[in-house]
Amino acid sequence: MSIDLFRVQHGLDIENDITGKNANILVGDGIPGGDGDVQDSAPIGSFFLRTNTETDGLQVYWKHSNLNNSSADWKQSADKDYVDAIAAGLSWREPVTVLDGTTYANSAAFPLTGVIDGVTLSAGDRVLFTDVTASTDENIFIWDGSAWTEDTNAESDGDAVLVQDGSSSEEQWVYDGTNWVQFGSSTGATELGFLRDYVGKTGPGAESPTYSSTDVITQADNLETAIGDLDDAFGTGEITNDGGNNALSDDMSWGGSGTLEVTDALNELNDAIGDRSYTSDNVVTDGEDVATSIDALDGAIGNIQNQSSVFTGSDVVATAGVTVDTIPLADATEAKWIIQVRENATPANRRATEVHALNDGNTLVDNTNYAVLKLGSAIAGLKISADVSGTDMRLRVTSTNNIDYVVRRMGYTAF
């Protein structure tokens, strides 16, 4: 069976509450723009998903302008592989021995001890200074054994360098046109820092995992071996009894020995559930099996009074908000409506939506509008929402201009 998704035609339109702002998600072949229709009329901030061909990680476009009615209004969004490929083209400079992140006023204040970040320098060693108040001195300097000389290669946007030793060993630093920033740190590259934390690494470089238990996993195993050990320990998916009464049988306890297949165990449970007895016979007869009981409940639910109601209003002044429907909180902690609204002065301007609301029985309420349909132009200031007032949950409509509405309450439930 193939996956079945909520489907829409043309695209999605995501709207702001009352400010009239929105963005579209569209799909299609080729580069967006210039179609004289949905792509050109899509608002700024919209996304276009290209579906006809793979374009090296540039399948997503976003709209940055609405001036040209052409592809010039759209920019491509690059994925990680594409960015990594571009990053490979950075201007790599000769590695530095160590990095010094200490704040200095200028290069004249650099230390002359020959030791930086715990590393004793040799003549000719290169050091990257990343925090110099005189920004023109924030660069790579060479130690000659007694003094510093700036690298003749002046820093420029895109320069990249690898640190070989010290506390910043194996880190990569890039000049962004103003400062040297770390590439791949938890602060400069949050994703990589998150991944290191997730797998339990404390920093860059080779590091074996440390396990909190060695009952199954051998200490210092690599991840692949550890997963294999766990898989072997998990076994065949059978339920094994050690001779006690801690397993399943046809009476919900099993005092035998050996193994019971999972399928058989589930069948045992199903038989036990089917024989369940009930303490109330208001709907379910004592001793009935589950299937018969569900039929009885279904019949009882069918006799509950229909909660659906229809509410209408014409030429309503909704500037300050109009209460369309009210349900006591004691009766409804959840409710659902279908609402259609049209602008009274311009009936061609219409909206229809479903509203689903949930409250805590007291003061808090959450609601969502979905399956939104619209005709004509925007209805100024239109907002449809649910709130709590006193001991009631209300469906409310607000609009700048007078409106007509038809609302069907689909039903409600309460705890």
C-alpha positions, 0 to 999 in steps of 0.5 A, a space after each residue: 500500500 502506498 503512502 496516502 498524504 493530505 493533498 492539495 492542488 497548485 500549492 499551499 498558502 500559509 497566512 498570518 493571523 490579521 496582518 494580511 501577510 502570507 507565503 506559498 509553497 509551490 511545486 513544478 518543473 524548471 526554474 520558477 518565474 515568468 509563468 504569468 500565473 502562480 509563480 509570478 503572483 506568489 508573495 515574497 518569502 515563498 518556496 518553489 520545489 523543483 521536481 523535474 530534474 536533479 540540479 546538484 543540491 539546488 532543488 529549492 528556490 525562495 522568492 526575494 522580490 516581486 518586481 520582475 515577474 521572472 526567474 530574477 525574482 527567485 534565488 536558489 537555496 543550497 544544500 549541505 553537499 553543495 556548500 561543502 563543495 564550495 567550501 573546498 574551494 576556500 583559499 587554504 594557507 599554509 598550516 599554523 603551529 598553534 593559535 593564540 586567542 589572547 586579547 592583545 592591543 597590537 603585534 608589539 604586545 605579542 609574547 617573546 617567551 617562545 611559548 604559545 598555548 603550552 607549545 614551545 616554538 621553533 624558529 620559522 613556526 607560524 602562529 595565528 593571532 585571532 584577537 588583536 585590537 588593532 585589526 590590521 595585526 590580526 593575522 598569521 605571524 612567524 616566530 624567528 626565535 626572538 621576534 615576530 614577523 607578519 606573514 607577507 600574505 595579507 588576510 583576505 575574505 575566504 582565507 582558511 588555515 589548519 591549526 596543528 598543535 596546542 589546545 586548538 589542534 585540528 581546528 580550521 579557522 576562516 577569515 570572514 573579511 573582518 575576523 578569524 572565526 573557527 570553522 567546525 566548532 560548537 560555537 561556530 558550527 552548532 551542528 558539528 558541536 551537537 553531533 560531538 555531544 550526541 556521540 559522546 566526544 569531548 572534542 576533535 580527533 580520534 576518541 574511543 567510546 566509553 560505555 557505562 555498562 560492560 555486561 554486553 558491550 566490551 569497553 572501547 569497542 567501536 560502535 559497529 561492534 557494540 551494535 553487533 553485540 547488542 543484536 546477539 544479546 537481543 536474540 531471536 525474539 522469543 519469550 523465555 521462561 526460567 521456570 518461574 511464574 513470570 511468563 505467559 500461558 493461557 491463564 495469564 501465567 506460565 509455570 512451565 519451562 522453555 520458550 514461547 514464541 511472541 505470536 503465541 504469546 499475543 494469541 494467549 493475550 487476545 484470548 484472555 482479553 476476549 474473555 474479560 468480564 465487566 463490572 457495569 452492564 449499563 451498555 456492556 453485558 457482563 461476560 461479553 467478549 470485546 467484539 460484542 461489547 464494541 458493538 453495544 457501545 457503538 449502538 449506544 453512541 449512535 443514540 447520543 443527541 446530535 451536537 451539530 448546529 447551524 448559526 448565521 449572521 448578516 451584515 455583522 459589524 465585526 470590528 471588535 469581534 463577534 461571538 458566533 457560538 458559545 459552549 459551556 466549558 463543562 460540556 466542551 473541552 474540545 469542539 470543531 466548526 466549519 465556518 464560511 464568511 463573505 464580505 457584505 459589501 463585496 460578496 465575491 470576497 469569501 473565505 471558508 475554513 475548519 476550526 478545531 479548538 481545545 481548552 483545559 476546562 479553565 482558561 487556556 485554549 488552543 485552536 487551529 484553522 485548516 482546509 482554508 478556501 478563499 475567493 476574491 480579494 482579501 477580507 481586511 482584518 479577518 480573524 477566526 479563532 476560539 477563546 475562553 470567556 468565563 465558563 464558556 468556550 467561544 468561536 469568534 470572528 473579527 473583520 474590518 468590514 461588515 461580514 455575513 457568516 454561516 457556521 456549522 458546529 460539527 460537535 464537541 467532547 469533554 472530559 
